[in-house]
Amino acid sequence: MIELRELESDDRQWLVRYLNNEQLVRYLASRIPQPYSFEDADWWVEVGSKESAFVRAISFHGAFCGVIGVYTKEAEYAHAAELGYWVAQEYWNQGIASKAVTAFTELVFSTTDIQRIYALVSAPNLASIQVLQKAGYSLEGILKQAVYKQGQFYDEHLFAKIRSEQSKK
């Protein structure tokens, strides 16, 4: 069973463990420090996850296994938010991410005034592309050579879901 809950102080040990896995972080934003320390986890739980963000821990049968959040924008983009998520490698291929994205999207649309949720996914990250498709996100376009990471340029796939589309499930 998947639960989306507030981040807790006890999650810090798992953040450090999971976010020091090269396979997990290879497609995540480079702003996530590497190596990932307890100080980084403290900052994330206490400050970062609350700044212009709506974030939840993902737990599976009571065990912390990932994080999902939307990061809000300002001014004319104030009703749009960028989705980010990850699930620890030992929990991959169990449908957890798809279920978490689906449930989290419903939560965001039902509890905030956000109208549009979008996600940018590097082309080689096929698993995340499938997660978004399963969660009902639409591919809006491909941004050619938009990301430079690990010495390579990658296309980014832009997926989005609009509040009005949510009710059409």
C-alpha positions in Angstrom: 0.0 0.0 0.0 1.3 3.4 -0.9 0.9 6.4 1.4 1.9 10.1 0.7 2.8 11.8 4.0 4.7 14.7 5.4 8.4 14.4 5.5 9.7 13.5 9.0 13.0 13.8 10.8 13.4 10.0 10.7 13.4 10.2 6.9 16.8 11.8 6.9 18.7 8.5 7.2 16.9 7.1 4.2 17.4 10.3 2.1 21.1 10.0 2.7 21.1 6.3 1.9 19.0 6.5 -1.2 20.4 9.8 -2.7 23.9 8.4 -2.6 22.9 5.8 -5.2 24.4 6.7 -8.6 21.7 4.8 -10.5 18.9 6.7 -8.7 20.3 10.2 -9.1 21.6 9.9 -12.7 18.5 11.6 -14.1 17.7 13.8 -11.1 18.5 17.5 -11.0 22.1 18.3 -10.6 21.2 20.7 -7.7 20.9 17.6 -5.5 24.3 17.6 -3.8 26.6 14.6 -4.4 27.6 13.1 -2.2 24.4 13.6 -0.2 25.0 14.3 3.5 23.0 14.4 6.7 23.3 18.2 6.6 21.8 18.1 3.1 19.0 15.9 4.4 18.4 18.2 7.4 18.1 21.2 5.2 15.8 19.4 2.8 13.4 18.2 5.5 13.4 21.4 7.5 13.7 24.1 4.8 14.0 23.1 1.1 10.9 20.9 1.0 8.8 23.9 2.2 10.2 26.7 0.0 7.8 27.3 -3.0 7.0 23.6 -2.8 4.3 21.1 -1.9 6.2 17.9 -1.0 5.3 14.5 0.4 7.3 11.4 1.3 6.3 8.2 -0.5 6.0 5.2 1.8 5.2 1.6 0.7 3.8 -0.7 3.4 5.0 1.8 6.0 8.6 2.1 4.7 9.9 5.4 3.3 10.9 4.8 -0.3 10.9 8.1 -2.1 9.8 11.7 -2.4 7.3 13.5 -4.7 6.6 17.2 -5.0 5.6 20.1 -7.1 7.6 23.3 -7.2 5.5 26.4 -7.7 6.2 29.4 -9.9 5.5 33.1 -9.6 3.7 36.0 -11.3 1.8 34.9 -14.4 3.1 31.3 -13.8 1.7 31.1 -10.3 -0.9 28.5 -11.2 1.6 26.1 -12.7 4.0 23.8 -10.9 6.8 21.5 -11.9 6.6 17.9 -10.7 9.6 16.0 -9.4 9.7 12.5 -7.9 12.0 9.6 -7.2 11.7 6.1 -5.8 14.6 4.2 -4.2 16.1 1.6 -6.5 15.1 -1.4 -4.3 11.4 -0.4 -4.9 11.7 0.0 -8.7 9.4 -2.0 -11.1 6.6 -2.4 -8.5 4.3 0.3 -9.9 5.0 2.6 -6.9 6.0 5.7 -8.8 3.0 5.5 -11.2 0.6 5.1 -8.2 2.3 7.9 -6.3 2.2 10.3 -9.3 -1.5 9.5 -9.8 -2.4 10.0 -6.2 -0.2 13.1 -5.7 -1.7 14.7 -8.8 -5.2 14.2 -7.4 -4.0 15.6 -4.1 -2.5 18.7 -5.6 -5.5 19.5 -7.8 -7.9 19.0 -4.9 -6.0 21.0 -2.3 -4.3 23.8 -4.2 -5.2 26.4 -6.8 -2.6 24.9 -9.2 -4.1 24.4 -12.7 -1.2 22.8 -14.6 1.4 20.3 -13.4 4.3 19.6 -15.8 7.4 17.4 -15.7 10.6 17.4 -17.8 12.2 14.0 -18.3 15.5 13.3 -20.0 15.0 11.1 -23.1 17.0 8.1 -21.7 14.8 7.9 -18.6 12.3 5.6 -20.2 11.0 4.4 -16.8 9.9 7.9 -15.8 8.4 8.5 -19.2 6.3 5.4 -18.7 5.3 6.5 -15.1 3.9 9.8 -16.5 2.1 8.1 -19.3 0.5 5.7 -16.9 -0.5 8.6 -14.6 -2.4 10.2 -17.5 0.1 13.0 -18.3 0.3 14.1 -22.0 3.5 14.6 -24.0 3.4 18.2 -25.1 6.8 18.3 -26.8 10.4 17.4 -26.9 13.0 20.0 -26.1 16.0 19.1 -28.3 19.4 18.9 -26.6 18.0 20.9 -23.6 20.0 19.2 -20.9 23.8 18.8 -20.5 24.6 16.2 -17.8 27.4 13.7 -17.3 29.2 15.1 -20.4 26.3 14.5 -22.8 23.4 16.5 -24.2 19.9 15.0 -23.8 16.5 15.8 -25.2 13.9 16.5 -22.6 10.3 15.3 -22.9 7.8 17.8 -21.6 4.7 16.1 -20.0 1.8 17.9 -18.4 -1.6 17.4 -16.9 -4.2 20.2 -16.6 -6.7 20.4 -13.8 -9.7 20.2 -16.1 -8.3 16.9 -17.6 -8.1 15.4 -14.2 -11.9 15.2 -13.9 -12.1 13.3 -17.2 -10.3 10.2 -15.8 
